[in-house]
Amino acid sequence: MSKLDIATRSHVLLLRHLQVFFYSLGQLSRQPLSLFMTAAVIGIALALPTGLHVLLQNAQQISGGWDGAAQISLFLKKSVSDKQAKALARKLSQRNNIANVDYLSREQALKEFQQQSGFGDALKALKKNPLPSVLIIQPALANSQPQQTAILLEDLRKNSKVDIAQLDMQWVKRLYAIMDIVRRGVIVLAALLALAVLLVVGNT
């Protein structure tokens, strides 16, 4: 194929594109309302899934940052002294997967229980404080999801100073389940809207 033939074909192809371009502009200028509606449909179809995705991410960040979202309580053995308990609290607070550790001494735990339970007089009659020291642990944000928190809980249970490790996060599991359903819904909606955009553009 000669250079002249290539140049001729390129010229014809360029002219054809220009014809289609100006024809499309003429069609759009004669139907401005249709153009506006088509652009609006495409804009909504593209913006809605993006907006829902951003909203879902924000909800996950907020829920992960709530205090007590996945709180672990470590009830220490009665043989553990205050000094040992405080040392353990400092050691655990240095871990990357733990955001915060609050230490509740046996005396503080007893006082708090008396105030909340209404059994103050009965507890005062006891010769010894039956309550252990408690470490209240807040997992780091990156480890606040149910599966990661469960792994952290099992790891903390292995500590020789821990008698009972307790985690109550049933509502957190439900929240993440709802978010997972919403995430899948956003994906399905995005696919349907993308198909709708293709159909609208194809029929315009």
Buried (B, 14 or more C-beta within 10 A) or exposed (E): EEEEEEEEEEEEEEEEEEEEEEEEEEEBEEEEEEBEEBEEBBEBBBEBBEEBBEEBEEBBEEBBEEEEBBBBBBBBBBEBEEEBBBEBBEEBBEBEBBBEBEBBBBEEBBBEBBEEEEEEEEBEEEEEBEBBBBBBBBBBEEBBBBEBBBEBBEEBBEBEBBBEBEBEBEEBBEBBEEBEEBBEEBEEBBEEBEEBBEEBEEEB
